[in-house]
């Protein structure tokens, strides 16, 4: 990529902002007496969490083969998406680009920040049309491109991601919330090559920790410094940090769970192809399917009556429902319910 200087894309008021720095977390002590932050001396969680998330970042750095200074931890990926938009996009002036259909929260947080949302329509197979991408980025001034791969709600991975990072004249955020279910390589491997790249991952999906609300951003040290400047001082609580650290020490269980979900994905695909009310099952690299039904309203209502909760994507994606992969028993309930629906 041609010379990229991150500060030229950052809002002026953010560049002038002084971060909150916890004296405690930026110094080492042997036997401290904590009388500095008005905490209650009693209780299990009476102390503020480590605002720098040192232990967690060190573990992630080893796992991802990057520096801890290239990692930010957020209260879910949602917080990181919000912060990235606030750092780079001037309200009422700047615009973001996102795929359509894709994860709605990119547009939601941009709208909160009073930024224009430009949507790049995907083709019938939910792939990016490169000519359309080039046309849009040449015609419009865009600050951030949110590229979700595997994409939500379609499930497919985007091809040739490096092409979009190379050509976009701004910040490219590759959201890899579902990457562990895919056989594609993570874009983290491209960080040294592209200073405009931010990669988002989460512990909510493959790691089975949605309730802990922990997301991660991997990018340049310069962009991490900006995220740390803007984020709330204690944005990730102590319990969530410890739970994630424990999970990282249990790789065998993680691998087992992911493998079981992928096996169930294969089994479900085979079962879906036999079911009368289903018109099409789209390919997926994720832990969910996008399915086109012959009568989407009938199917959705029938499943809901049986307390099987799914995500109706119609009318945005005509006749489609997104259904995520449960455990074997839940999946069997789904199959039985769908087989009993006649078109």
C-alpha positions, 0 to 999 in steps of 0.5 A: 500500500502507498504511504499511509499515515494513520493520523491523517484519518483521525478526527482532530479532537481525538488526536488532542485527547488525553487518555485516562491512565490508571497509575496502579495498572501502569506500575509494578508493586510488591505488596501494595495497600490500595487506598487510591480509587475509593474502593470498598475494602470488602468483597470478592470483586471490590477492586477495579479490573486491570484497565490494560488487560495485561494477562489476557493480551499476553496470552493472546499475543502468544496465540496470534503471534503478534505483540501485545501492543497490537491488541485491544480488548473490548466489551464485545466487538460492538464496543470496538466497532463503536470506538473505531467509528468515533476515532475516524469519522467526523459526525455529520461529515464522514461516511462508512462503507458496509456490505449489504446484507451484512452485520447491522451494527456497523450501520447502527453505530455509524448512525449514532455518530451521525455518519452516512452509511453507504451500502455495497450490494452483494451479488446473488451468491453474496459475493462482493462485485469488485467493479462495484466496489472500485466504482463506489470508492472512486466516486465517494469519500469513505473513511471506513470499510467494514468487511465481515468474513465469514459474513453475517447473515449469509455465512460465506467467506469473502474471497480475495480480501487483500484486494479490498485492503489494498484498494480502499483509501481508508481504514479496512475493518475485517470482522472475523467473528466466525473465523474459527468455523472456517478453513480460511486464514485470518487476516491477522497475518496481513497486519505487518503489510497493511497499516490501514487494517483492523481485524476484529474477533470475539469470544462470543461465538466459537469460544461459547462465551457470549455472556462474558462480552469480550471482543478483540481488535488486532491492528497497528500499535498506532491504532491501538493507542487511539483505541486505548485513548478513547475507550472507557478506563475499565471497559472489560470486567475482572470476571470476564477477563479471568474466564477468557484466560481460563478458556485459552488454557483449555484449547482441547475443549475448545477444539472439541466443541468447534469440531462438533459444531462443524460435524453437525453443520455437515449433518444438517446440510445433508438433512436440509437437502431432503426437506420439502419446505426448503428451496435452497441452503446457502453455503456457509463457513460459519455456525449458522445457515441461511436458508431459503424457504418456499413459504417463509412466513409459514415456516417461521411461525410454525417454528415459533409456535414450537418455541424454536427461535430463529432469525427471519431475514425476509424481506431484506433477503427474500424468503430467508431465515438464518438458523444457527447450529445447536447441539445434537438434540436441538438440531434433531428437534429442528429437523423434525419440525421442518419435516412436518411442515408441508409446502 
